Amino acid sequence: MKIVLAILTFIVPFVSSAQRITYTEPDQSDGKRTNFDIIGKINGHYLVFKNNRSEDAISIYDDDMKLLNRVELSFMPSSYINIDFINYPDFCYMIYEYQKKNIVHCAAVKLDGEGKKMNEPFDLDTTQVSFAASNKIYTVIASEDKQYIMAFKINNRNPRNYIFTSFLFDNQLGLVDRHRINLTADERNVLFTNFLLDNEGNFVFGKFLKSGGSDYVTDVSLITKGPKSDTFAIRNIGADERVLDEIKIKVDNNNKRYLLTGFYYKQKKGNIEGLYTFVWDKATDNKFKETLTVFNDELRNLAKSSQSNMKMAFNDYFIKNIIIKKDGGYLLVSECDFTTSRGVPFNRWDYMYGYNSLSPLDYYSPYYNPYNPYNRYGSPYNANRYNSENILVLSFDKDGNLEWSNIVPKNQYDDETDNLISHHMMNTGGELHFLYNQYERRMLLLSDQSIAPDGKLTRYPTFRNLDKGYDFMPRFGKQVSARQIVIPCFYRSYLCFAKIDF
């Protein structure tokens, strides 16, 4: 008995500290209308940007999530269009866009771990416009190692000629390259994939058409631009006779490859049959691999939602993450999302392309503004129910062969808002953790299921330290270190933040 007690004395402290949740104190200044962005962990402090109407500030928290300071950003213009943060271990860049008279400014400032300026704000670029810009003009991206940063804008006044102006910077925001390049389009219904920057400073994205005005992808091209190049290199992928769906691109920096992937159909107005993947090798400047993964009945039976049958099992799935392995293999994570409504129904293309916005007359913004995540409020005219169900995880080897597949089962819904549903994926190296809200005994609790490198699924016990009254918004969380994540939550009507240590 003494031996058993000794063992338990050793084990219990370890288990209780395996998942530790620490909350910020409710602040009357922060409510449901507060816009926020979790910047990250800088010099041991946790920084969160907050906007309340005309007030812009950065809240600085210590390791116990106690508020150390709330630094007002007095240098910010009274109104602005967009903000992006790129953080490093000991500082971050805040790149913001605002309009003054008929000039749109893309400006930058360097901030330390106390939220204080390390230099005076300066312009990266300006654009003259003839309208009041409400949508952002500039898009900011960074390489995986954050050694390169790019800001770019796309002029689409002529729908058959997109004019890209790109600015490549090093990690000190020193200008490396500036180019203005035309990209001609034979059709009017051109769309772009996500935009990426690899660790060598290459600008990477995909271009495709929506065939005949439909919602299906054709004529896929991979487009790249080198750091010093003044032209685009365009490679037609084609994808044979496949009818493709949403296209995602991922950079494999270790193996110097680009991966393009998307679900495919056998025919238009059909059901999703499987996954199409195309890998381009930078070294040979040629196709490395092209694979087609067909979803079998066993996987369909596991993946189907409450609103679908086996044939339609994947019709509501969306690609959420692609994780590259060191050897060139990869993991693909997708989730089942759909809405039911008594008003105008959403479909999968509303989710995929509904956030692309055109600024009046001139400039095209490829992304919805990510800085304002809490942006959906119920309409008095439509009763929307947002649903988020199973998560599909597929593991592929370096040759594109399917190694294993698994489903993280869940069933979530909410009315008028989708802020509390979906999930956040946390990569701790040995496991992928999927954090999401789930009702248990009529209480909404934060749950955790993980997948190991061999595909084994583990359901962890309910988080310790889950205080009653906190509603988590996992999908807006941010992993701030190897084993830490910060998740926004509401306590009554106050916006708070919870740090979880694994």
HELIX and SHEET records of a PDB file:
HELIX    1   1 LYS A    2  SER A   16  1                                  15    
HELIX    2   2 SER A  211  GLY A  213  5                                   3    
HELIX    3   3 ASP A  297  ALA A  303  1                                   7    
HELIX    4   4 ARG A  348  TYR A  353  1                                   6    
HELIX    5   5 PRO A  474  PHE A  476  5                                   3    
SHEET    1   A 4 ARG A  20  TYR A  23  0                                        
SHEET    2   A 4 TYR A 494  ASP A 501 -1                                        
SHEET    3   A 4 GLN A 484  TYR A 491 -1                                        
SHEET    4   A 4 TYR A 470  PHE A 472 -1                                        
SHEET    1   B 4 ARG A  20  TYR A  23  0                                        
SHEET    2   B 4 TYR A 494  ASP A 501 -1                                        
SHEET    3   B 4 GLN A 484  TYR A 491 -1                                        
SHEET    4   B 4 LYS A 478  SER A 481 -1                                        
SHEET    1   C 4 ASN A  35  ILE A  42  0                                        
SHEET    2   C 4 HIS A  45  ASN A  52 -1                                        
SHEET    3   C 4 GLU A  55  TYR A  61 -1                                        
SHEET    4   C 4 LEU A  67  GLU A  72 -1                                        
SHEET    1   D 4 ASN A  82  ASN A  87  0                                        
SHEET    2   D 4 CYS A  92  LYS A 100 -1                                        
SHEET    3   D 4 ILE A 103  LEU A 111 -1                                        
SHEET    4   D 4 PHE A 122  GLN A 128 -1                                        
SHEET    1   E 4 TYR A 138  ALA A 142  0                                        
SHEET    2   E 4 TYR A 148  ASN A 158 -1                                        
SHEET    3   E 4 ASN A 161  ASP A 170 -1                                        
SHEET    4   E 4 LEU A 175  THR A 184 -1                                        
SHEET    1   F 4 TYR A 138  ALA A 142  0                                        
SHEET    2   F 4 TYR A 148  ASN A 158 -1                                        
SHEET    3   F 4 TYR A 363  SER A 365 -1                                        
SHEET    4   F 4 SER A 357  LEU A 358 -1                                        
SHEET    1   G 3 VAL A 190  PHE A 192  0                                        
SHEET    2   G 3 PHE A 203  LYS A 210 -1                                        
SHEET    3   G 3 LEU A 196  LEU A 197 -1                                        
SHEET    1   H 4 VAL A 190  PHE A 192  0                                        
SHEET    2   H 4 PHE A 203  LYS A 210 -1                                        
SHEET    3   H 4 VAL A 217  LYS A 225 -1                                        
SHEET    4   H 4 ALA A 233  ASN A 236 -1                                        
SHEET    1   I 3 VAL A 243  LEU A 244  0                                        
SHEET    2   I 3 ARG A 257  TYR A 265 -1                                        
SHEET    3   I 3 LYS A 248  ASP A 252 -1                                        
SHEET    1   J 4 VAL A 243  LEU A 244  0                                        
SHEET    2   J 4 ARG A 257  TYR A 265 -1                                        
SHEET    3   J 4 ILE A 272  ASP A 281 -1                                        
SHEET    4   J 4 ASN A 286  VAL A 294 -1                                        
SHEET    1   K 4 TYR A 317  ILE A 324  0                                        
SHEET    2   K 4 TYR A 330  SER A 341 -1                                        
SHEET    3   K 4 ASN A 384  PHE A 396 -1                                        
SHEET    4   K 4 LEU A 402  VAL A 408 -1                                        
SHEET    1   L 4 TYR A 317  ILE A 324  0                                        
SHEET    2   L 4 TYR A 330  SER A 341 -1                                        
SHEET    3   L 4 ASN A 384  PHE A 396 -1                                        
SHEET    4   L 4 GLN A 412  ASP A 415 -1                                        
SHEET    1   M 4 HIS A 423  ASN A 427  0                                        
SHEET    2   M 4 LEU A 432  GLU A 440 -1                                        
SHEET    3   M 4 MET A 443  ILE A 451 -1                                        
SHEET    4   M 4 LEU A 457  ARG A 459 -1                                        
END                                                                             
